Amino acid sequence: EVLHVWSLKENATIGHLIEMLKSIERFDVLEEIQSSLAKDVSKYRERSSSPMPVQVPEVSPSNYPNLPTTSELHGITLQDDPEGVHKELFDAYVCYCKQDRDFVLKMVERLEREQSGPGGRRLKLCIDDRDLIPGTAYLTVTAELIENRCKRMVV
């Protein structure tokens, strides 16, 4: 009952618990928990005195230092305008599993090299490994590409 009442207090500290036990004259309990409290206080002091980890104020993609930082749907591909005015458009989004990557890269290279698009122009295909800015919200960006920036989807 005492612990329950103590835990409901706004500032339920060990000091308040000790005061509560003293007020109801439970010195036997105080004696019994004294060594445990001393150990806990010692552990707490050790943890609180150790230095906090150093963190940098800003995280940036170290492999791509010249990439602009943009909102989530502006600048999602490497050729996008970071302000979102000129969005890169594609003939198709190529969806594939990682096991088929080599085949897909060969296919994309061939389709983009040959003039097989409408009117004899080269196709512009979107593949995530090559065209997306690293670190973007993958599912959100993929949905944006499929819905608004690619005319077709190739699976």
PyMOL commands that place a pseudoatom at each C-alpha (Angstrom):
pseudoatom trace, name=CA, resn=GLU, resi=1, chain=A, elem=C, hetatm=0, pos=[0.000, 0.000, 0.000]
pseudoatom trace, name=CA, resn=VAL, resi=2, chain=A, elem=C, hetatm=0, pos=[2.826, 2.415, 0.862]
pseudoatom trace, name=CA, resn=LEU, resi=3, chain=A, elem=C, hetatm=0, pos=[4.561, 1.887, -2.491]
pseudoatom trace, name=CA, resn=HIS, resi=4, chain=A, elem=C, hetatm=0, pos=[1.293, 2.397, -4.342]
pseudoatom trace, name=CA, resn=VAL, resi=5, chain=A, elem=C, hetatm=0, pos=[0.595, 5.701, -2.570]
pseudoatom trace, name=CA, resn=TRP, resi=6, chain=A, elem=C, hetatm=0, pos=[4.209, 6.800, -3.107]
pseudoatom trace, name=CA, resn=SER, resi=7, chain=A, elem=C, hetatm=0, pos=[4.129, 5.945, -6.836]
pseudoatom trace, name=CA, resn=LEU, resi=8, chain=A, elem=C, hetatm=0, pos=[1.043, 8.133, -7.320]
pseudoatom trace, name=CA, resn=LYS, resi=9, chain=A, elem=C, hetatm=0, pos=[2.898, 11.225, -6.098]
pseudoatom trace, name=CA, resn=GLU, resi=10, chain=A, elem=C, hetatm=0, pos=[3.906, 13.734, -8.752]
pseudoatom trace, name=CA, resn=ASN, resi=11, chain=A, elem=C, hetatm=0, pos=[7.562, 13.659, -7.660]
pseudoatom trace, name=CA, resn=ALA, resi=12, chain=A, elem=C, hetatm=0, pos=[7.956, 10.033, -6.604]
pseudoatom trace, name=CA, resn=THR, resi=13, chain=A, elem=C, hetatm=0, pos=[11.618, 10.128, -5.626]
pseudoatom trace, name=CA, resn=ILE, resi=14, chain=A, elem=C, hetatm=0, pos=[13.582, 7.830, -3.350]
pseudoatom trace, name=CA, resn=GLY, resi=15, chain=A, elem=C, hetatm=0, pos=[13.888, 10.750, -0.933]
pseudoatom trace, name=CA, resn=HIS, resi=16, chain=A, elem=C, hetatm=0, pos=[10.101, 11.022, -0.756]
pseudoatom trace, name=CA, resn=LEU, resi=17, chain=A, elem=C, hetatm=0, pos=[9.837, 7.279, -0.167]
pseudoatom trace, name=CA, resn=ILE, resi=18, chain=A, elem=C, hetatm=0, pos=[12.309, 7.488, 2.721]
pseudoatom trace, name=CA, resn=GLU, resi=19, chain=A, elem=C, hetatm=0, pos=[10.385, 10.417, 4.228]
pseudoatom trace, name=CA, resn=MET, resi=20, chain=A, elem=C, hetatm=0, pos=[7.119, 8.505, 3.891]
pseudoatom trace, name=CA, resn=LEU, resi=21, chain=A, elem=C, hetatm=0, pos=[8.602, 5.425, 5.589]
pseudoatom trace, name=CA, resn=LYS, resi=22, chain=A, elem=C, hetatm=0, pos=[9.943, 7.618, 8.409]
pseudoatom trace, name=CA, resn=SER, resi=23, chain=A, elem=C, hetatm=0, pos=[6.559, 9.310, 8.863]
pseudoatom trace, name=CA, resn=ILE, resi=24, chain=A, elem=C, hetatm=0, pos=[4.860, 5.955, 9.413]
pseudoatom trace, name=CA, resn=GLU, resi=25, chain=A, elem=C, hetatm=0, pos=[7.774, 4.801, 11.568]
pseudoatom trace, name=CA, resn=ARG, resi=26, chain=A, elem=C, hetatm=0, pos=[8.813, 1.885, 9.349]
pseudoatom trace, name=CA, resn=PHE, resi=27, chain=A, elem=C, hetatm=0, pos=[12.475, 2.038, 10.337]
pseudoatom trace, name=CA, resn=ASP, resi=28, chain=A, elem=C, hetatm=0, pos=[12.754, -1.732, 9.866]
pseudoatom trace, name=CA, resn=VAL, resi=29, chain=A, elem=C, hetatm=0, pos=[12.026, -1.331, 6.142]
pseudoatom trace, name=CA, resn=LEU, resi=30, chain=A, elem=C, hetatm=0, pos=[14.502, 1.538, 5.898]
pseudoatom trace, name=CA, resn=GLU, resi=31, chain=A, elem=C, hetatm=0, pos=[17.214, -0.637, 7.436]
pseudoatom trace, name=CA, resn=GLU, resi=32, chain=A, elem=C, hetatm=0, pos=[16.397, -3.504, 5.097]
pseudoatom trace, name=CA, resn=ILE, resi=33, chain=A, elem=C, hetatm=0, pos=[16.561, -1.428, 1.886]
pseudoatom trace, name=CA, resn=GLN, resi=34, chain=A, elem=C, hetatm=0, pos=[19.496, 0.790, 2.882]
pseudoatom trace, name=CA, resn=SER, resi=35, chain=A, elem=C, hetatm=0, pos=[22.228, -1.298, 1.185]
pseudoatom trace, name=CA, resn=SER, resi=36, chain=A, elem=C, hetatm=0, pos=[20.153, -1.742, -1.994]
pseudoatom trace, name=CA, resn=LEU, resi=37, chain=A, elem=C, hetatm=0, pos=[19.504, 1.993, -2.160]
pseudoatom trace, name=CA, resn=ALA, resi=38, chain=A, elem=C, hetatm=0, pos=[23.203, 2.748, -1.698]
pseudoatom trace, name=CA, resn=LYS, resi=39, chain=A, elem=C, hetatm=0, pos=[24.088, 0.430, -4.613]
pseudoatom trace, name=CA, resn=ASP, resi=40, chain=A, elem=C, hetatm=0, pos=[21.410, 1.962, -6.843]
pseudoatom trace, name=CA, resn=VAL, resi=41, chain=A, elem=C, hetatm=0, pos=[22.540, 5.502, -6.039]
pseudoatom trace, name=CA, resn=SER, resi=42, chain=A, elem=C, hetatm=0, pos=[26.141, 4.546, -6.796]
pseudoatom trace, name=CA, resn=LYS, resi=43, chain=A, elem=C, hetatm=0, pos=[25.163, 3.052, -10.175]
pseudoatom trace, name=CA, resn=TYR, resi=44, chain=A, elem=C, hetatm=0, pos=[23.091, 6.121, -10.996]
pseudoatom trace, name=CA, resn=ARG, resi=45, chain=A, elem=C, hetatm=0, pos=[25.974, 8.459, -10.208]
pseudoatom trace, name=CA, resn=GLU, resi=46, chain=A, elem=C, hetatm=0, pos=[28.359, 6.411, -12.370]
pseudoatom trace, name=CA, resn=ARG, resi=47, chain=A, elem=C, hetatm=0, pos=[25.991, 6.540, -15.321]
pseudoatom trace, name=CA, resn=SER, resi=48, chain=A, elem=C, hetatm=0, pos=[25.201, 10.219, -14.970]
pseudoatom trace, name=CA, resn=SER, resi=49, chain=A, elem=C, hetatm=0, pos=[28.866, 11.209, -14.675]
pseudoatom trace, name=CA, resn=SER, resi=50, chain=A, elem=C, hetatm=0, pos=[29.954, 9.435, -17.873]
pseudoatom trace, name=CA, resn=PRO, resi=51, chain=A, elem=C, hetatm=0, pos=[30.237, 11.773, -20.862]
pseudoatom trace, name=CA, resn=MET, resi=52, chain=A, elem=C, hetatm=0, pos=[27.380, 11.931, -23.325]
pseudoatom trace, name=CA, resn=PRO, resi=53, chain=A, elem=C, hetatm=0, pos=[28.104, 10.732, -26.880]
pseudoatom trace, name=CA, resn=VAL, resi=54, chain=A, elem=C, hetatm=0, pos=[29.227, 13.428, -29.275]
pseudoatom trace, name=CA, resn=GLN, resi=55, chain=A, elem=C, hetatm=0, pos=[26.793, 14.157, -32.066]
pseudoatom trace, name=CA, resn=VAL, resi=56, chain=A, elem=C, hetatm=0, pos=[27.193, 16.307, -35.100]
pseudoatom trace, name=CA, resn=PRO, resi=57, chain=A, elem=C, hetatm=0, pos=[24.655, 19.107, -35.504]
pseudoatom trace, name=CA, resn=GLU, resi=58, chain=A, elem=C, hetatm=0, pos=[23.732, 18.043, -39.034]
pseudoatom trace, name=CA, resn=VAL, resi=59, chain=A, elem=C, hetatm=0, pos=[23.777, 14.728, -40.864]
pseudoatom trace, name=CA, resn=SER, resi=60, chain=A, elem=C, hetatm=0, pos=[24.624, 14.862, -44.546]
pseudoatom trace, name=CA, resn=PRO, resi=61, chain=A, elem=C, hetatm=0, pos=[25.184, 12.160, -47.153]
pseudoatom trace, name=CA, resn=SER, resi=62, chain=A, elem=C, hetatm=0, pos=[28.963, 11.841, -47.067]
pseudoatom trace, name=CA, resn=ASN, resi=63, chain=A, elem=C, hetatm=0, pos=[29.159, 9.901, -50.327]
pseudoatom trace, name=CA, resn=TYR, resi=64, chain=A, elem=C, hetatm=0, pos=[27.263, 12.632, -52.179]
pseudoatom trace, name=CA, resn=PRO, resi=65, chain=A, elem=C, hetatm=0, pos=[28.429, 15.933, -50.669]
pseudoatom trace, name=CA, resn=ASN, resi=66, chain=A, elem=C, hetatm=0, pos=[27.112, 18.073, -53.540]
pseudoatom trace, name=CA, resn=LEU, resi=67, chain=A, elem=C, hetatm=0, pos=[23.530, 16.832, -53.415]
pseudoatom trace, name=CA, resn=PRO, resi=68, chain=A, elem=C, hetatm=0, pos=[21.031, 19.470, -52.371]
pseudoatom trace, name=CA, resn=THR, resi=69, chain=A, elem=C, hetatm=0, pos=[18.843, 18.916, -49.346]
pseudoatom trace, name=CA, resn=THR, resi=70, chain=A, elem=C, hetatm=0, pos=[15.194, 19.168, -50.320]
pseudoatom trace, name=CA, resn=SER, resi=71, chain=A, elem=C, hetatm=0, pos=[11.725, 18.361, -49.105]
pseudoatom trace, name=CA, resn=GLU, resi=72, chain=A, elem=C, hetatm=0, pos=[10.602, 14.770, -49.496]
pseudoatom trace, name=CA, resn=LEU, resi=73, chain=A, elem=C, hetatm=0, pos=[9.049, 15.004, -52.973]
pseudoatom trace, name=CA, resn=HIS, resi=74, chain=A, elem=C, hetatm=0, pos=[11.260, 17.736, -54.453]
pseudoatom trace, name=CA, resn=GLY, resi=75, chain=A, elem=C, hetatm=0, pos=[14.562, 16.568, -55.773]
pseudoatom trace, name=CA, resn=ILE, resi=76, chain=A, elem=C, hetatm=0, pos=[13.919, 12.845, -55.546]
pseudoatom trace, name=CA, resn=THR, resi=77, chain=A, elem=C, hetatm=0, pos=[15.982, 11.960, -58.603]
pseudoatom trace, name=CA, resn=LEU, resi=78, chain=A, elem=C, hetatm=0, pos=[19.509, 13.007, -59.442]
pseudoatom trace, name=CA, resn=GLN, resi=79, chain=A, elem=C, hetatm=0, pos=[18.344, 15.237, -62.319]
pseudoatom trace, name=CA, resn=ASP, resi=80, chain=A, elem=C, hetatm=0, pos=[15.488, 16.971, -60.463]
pseudoatom trace, name=CA, resn=ASP, resi=81, chain=A, elem=C, hetatm=0, pos=[15.443, 20.660, -59.746]
pseudoatom trace, name=CA, resn=PRO, resi=82, chain=A, elem=C, hetatm=0, pos=[15.820, 20.911, -55.937]
pseudoatom trace, name=CA, resn=GLU, resi=83, chain=A, elem=C, hetatm=0, pos=[13.046, 23.522, -55.821]
pseudoatom trace, name=CA, resn=GLY, resi=84, chain=A, elem=C, hetatm=0, pos=[10.611, 21.127, -57.487]
pseudoatom trace, name=CA, resn=VAL, resi=85, chain=A, elem=C, hetatm=0, pos=[9.944, 23.379, -60.480]
pseudoatom trace, name=CA, resn=HIS, resi=86, chain=A, elem=C, hetatm=0, pos=[11.365, 21.024, -63.121]
pseudoatom trace, name=CA, resn=LYS, resi=87, chain=A, elem=C, hetatm=0, pos=[10.688, 17.396, -62.261]
pseudoatom trace, name=CA, resn=GLU, resi=88, chain=A, elem=C, hetatm=0, pos=[12.468, 14.650, -64.138]
pseudoatom trace, name=CA, resn=LEU, resi=89, chain=A, elem=C, hetatm=0, pos=[9.999, 12.548, -66.150]
pseudoatom trace, name=CA, resn=PHE, resi=90, chain=A, elem=C, hetatm=0, pos=[10.443, 8.995, -67.413]
pseudoatom trace, name=CA, resn=ASP, resi=91, chain=A, elem=C, hetatm=0, pos=[8.906, 6.726, -70.011]
pseudoatom trace, name=CA, resn=ALA, resi=92, chain=A, elem=C, hetatm=0, pos=[8.730, 3.893, -67.490]
pseudoatom trace, name=CA, resn=TYR, resi=93, chain=A, elem=C, hetatm=0, pos=[9.609, 2.880, -63.953]
pseudoatom trace, name=CA, resn=VAL, resi=94, chain=A, elem=C, hetatm=0, pos=[11.439, -0.447, -63.884]
pseudoatom trace, name=CA, resn=CYS, resi=95, chain=A, elem=C, hetatm=0, pos=[10.432, -2.577, -60.912]
pseudoatom trace, name=CA, resn=TYR, resi=96, chain=A, elem=C, hetatm=0, pos=[12.633, -5.616, -60.298]
pseudoatom trace, name=CA, resn=CYS, resi=97, chain=A, elem=C, hetatm=0, pos=[13.973, -7.848, -57.567]
pseudoatom trace, name=CA, resn=LYS, resi=98, chain=A, elem=C, hetatm=0, pos=[17.632, -7.565, -56.602]
pseudoatom trace, name=CA, resn=GLN, resi=99, chain=A, elem=C, hetatm=0, pos=[18.418, -11.046, -57.965]
pseudoatom trace, name=CA, resn=ASP, resi=100, chain=A, elem=C, hetatm=0, pos=[17.554, -9.780, -61.471]
pseudoatom trace, name=CA, resn=ARG, resi=101, chain=A, elem=C, hetatm=0, pos=[19.679, -6.630, -61.208]
pseudoatom trace, name=CA, resn=ASP, resi=102, chain=A, elem=C, hetatm=0, pos=[22.326, -7.678, -63.752]
pseudoatom trace, name=CA, resn=PHE, resi=103, chain=A, elem=C, hetatm=0, pos=[19.701, -8.602, -66.344]
pseudoatom trace, name=CA, resn=VAL, resi=104, chain=A, elem=C, hetatm=0, pos=[17.775, -5.386, -65.706]
pseudoatom trace, name=CA, resn=LEU, resi=105, chain=A, elem=C, hetatm=0, pos=[20.865, -3.200, -66.084]
pseudoatom trace, name=CA, resn=LYS, resi=106, chain=A, elem=C, hetatm=0, pos=[21.677, -4.823, -69.441]
pseudoatom trace, name=CA, resn=MET, resi=107, chain=A, elem=C, hetatm=0, pos=[18.077, -4.457, -70.608]
pseudoatom trace, name=CA, resn=VAL, resi=108, chain=A, elem=C, hetatm=0, pos=[17.885, -0.808, -69.517]
pseudoatom trace, name=CA, resn=GLU, resi=109, chain=A, elem=C, hetatm=0, pos=[21.198, 0.003, -71.190]
pseudoatom trace, name=CA, resn=ARG, resi=110, chain=A, elem=C, hetatm=0, pos=[19.994, -1.519, -74.455]
pseudoatom trace, name=CA, resn=LEU, resi=111, chain=A, elem=C, hetatm=0, pos=[16.557, 0.132, -74.363]
pseudoatom trace, name=CA, resn=GLU, resi=112, chain=A, elem=C, hetatm=0, pos=[18.019, 3.541, -73.566]
pseudoatom trace, name=CA, resn=ARG, resi=113, chain=A, elem=C, hetatm=0, pos=[20.723, 3.232, -76.223]
pseudoatom trace, name=CA, resn=GLU, resi=114, chain=A, elem=C, hetatm=0, pos=[18.447, 2.164, -79.088]
pseudoatom trace, name=CA, resn=GLN, resi=115, chain=A, elem=C, hetatm=0, pos=[15.876, 4.450, -80.602]
pseudoatom trace, name=CA, resn=SER, resi=116, chain=A, elem=C, hetatm=0, pos=[12.928, 2.264, -79.701]
pseudoatom trace, name=CA, resn=GLY, resi=117, chain=A, elem=C, hetatm=0, pos=[10.645, 4.825, -78.110]
pseudoatom trace, name=CA, resn=PRO, resi=118, chain=A, elem=C, hetatm=0, pos=[7.684, 6.609, -79.707]
pseudoatom trace, name=CA, resn=GLY, resi=119, chain=A, elem=C, hetatm=0, pos=[8.764, 8.516, -82.796]
pseudoatom trace, name=CA, resn=GLY, resi=120, chain=A, elem=C, hetatm=0, pos=[12.072, 6.662, -82.869]
pseudoatom trace, name=CA, resn=ARG, resi=121, chain=A, elem=C, hetatm=0, pos=[13.473, 8.370, -79.781]
pseudoatom trace, name=CA, resn=ARG, resi=122, chain=A, elem=C, hetatm=0, pos=[15.424, 6.768, -76.965]
pseudoatom trace, name=CA, resn=LEU, resi=123, chain=A, elem=C, hetatm=0, pos=[13.501, 5.587, -73.925]
pseudoatom trace, name=CA, resn=LYS, resi=124, chain=A, elem=C, hetatm=0, pos=[14.172, 7.167, -70.576]
pseudoatom trace, name=CA, resn=LEU, resi=125, chain=A, elem=C, hetatm=0, pos=[13.767, 4.541, -67.866]
pseudoatom trace, name=CA, resn=CYS, resi=126, chain=A, elem=C, hetatm=0, pos=[13.842, 4.982, -64.108]
pseudoatom trace, name=CA, resn=ILE, resi=127, chain=A, elem=C, hetatm=0, pos=[15.659, 2.469, -61.927]
pseudoatom trace, name=CA, resn=ASP, resi=128, chain=A, elem=C, hetatm=0, pos=[16.008, 3.221, -58.266]
pseudoatom trace, name=CA, resn=ASP, resi=129, chain=A, elem=C, hetatm=0, pos=[19.674, 2.213, -57.853]
pseudoatom trace, name=CA, resn=ARG, resi=130, chain=A, elem=C, hetatm=0, pos=[20.770, 4.696, -60.468]
pseudoatom trace, name=CA, resn=ASP, resi=131, chain=A, elem=C, hetatm=0, pos=[18.227, 7.519, -60.551]
pseudoatom trace, name=CA, resn=LEU, resi=132, chain=A, elem=C, hetatm=0, pos=[17.046, 8.145, -56.988]
pseudoatom trace, name=CA, resn=ILE, resi=133, chain=A, elem=C, hetatm=0, pos=[18.825, 10.317, -54.465]
pseudoatom trace, name=CA, resn=PRO, resi=134, chain=A, elem=C, hetatm=0, pos=[20.091, 8.089, -51.644]
pseudoatom trace, name=CA, resn=GLY, resi=135, chain=A, elem=C, hetatm=0, pos=[18.344, 8.436, -48.307]
pseudoatom trace, name=CA, resn=THR, resi=136, chain=A, elem=C, hetatm=0, pos=[14.913, 9.341, -49.614]
pseudoatom trace, name=CA, resn=ALA, resi=137, chain=A, elem=C, hetatm=0, pos=[11.758, 7.728, -48.241]
pseudoatom trace, name=CA, resn=TYR, resi=138, chain=A, elem=C, hetatm=0, pos=[11.773, 4.822, -50.673]
pseudoatom trace, name=CA, resn=LEU, resi=139, chain=A, elem=C, hetatm=0, pos=[8.079, 3.867, -50.679]
pseudoatom trace, name=CA, resn=THR, resi=140, chain=A, elem=C, hetatm=0, pos=[6.861, 7.464, -50.839]
pseudoatom trace, name=CA, resn=VAL, resi=141, chain=A, elem=C, hetatm=0, pos=[9.260, 8.317, -53.638]
pseudoatom trace, name=CA, resn=THR, resi=142, chain=A, elem=C, hetatm=0, pos=[8.434, 5.162, -55.592]
pseudoatom trace, name=CA, resn=ALA, resi=143, chain=A, elem=C, hetatm=0, pos=[4.719, 5.939, -55.359]
pseudoatom trace, name=CA, resn=GLU, resi=144, chain=A, elem=C, hetatm=0, pos=[5.362, 9.501, -56.587]
pseudoatom trace, name=CA, resn=LEU, resi=145, chain=A, elem=C, hetatm=0, pos=[7.373, 8.220, -59.544]
pseudoatom trace, name=CA, resn=ILE, resi=146, chain=A, elem=C, hetatm=0, pos=[4.851, 5.577, -60.584]
pseudoatom trace, name=CA, resn=GLU, resi=147, chain=A, elem=C, hetatm=0, pos=[1.802, 7.829, -60.163]
pseudoatom trace, name=CA, resn=ASN, resi=148, chain=A, elem=C, hetatm=0, pos=[3.075, 11.142, -61.512]
pseudoatom trace, name=CA, resn=ARG, resi=149, chain=A, elem=C, hetatm=0, pos=[6.378, 10.902, -63.315]
pseudoatom trace, name=CA, resn=CYS, resi=150, chain=A, elem=C, hetatm=0, pos=[6.421, 7.666, -65.291]
pseudoatom trace, name=CA, resn=LYS, resi=151, chain=A, elem=C, hetatm=0, pos=[4.109, 6.859, -68.179]
pseudoatom trace, name=CA, resn=ARG, resi=152, chain=A, elem=C, hetatm=0, pos=[4.385, 3.110, -67.625]
pseudoatom trace, name=CA, resn=MET, resi=153, chain=A, elem=C, hetatm=0, pos=[5.699, 0.547, -65.216]
pseudoatom trace, name=CA, resn=VAL, resi=154, chain=A, elem=C, hetatm=0, pos=[7.871, -2.383, -66.290]
pseudoatom trace, name=CA, resn=VAL, resi=155, chain=A, elem=C, hetatm=0, pos=[7.980, -5.424, -64.014]
for i in range(1, 155): cmd.bond("trace and resi %d" % i, "trace and resi %d" % (i + 1))
show_as sticks, trace
zoom trace
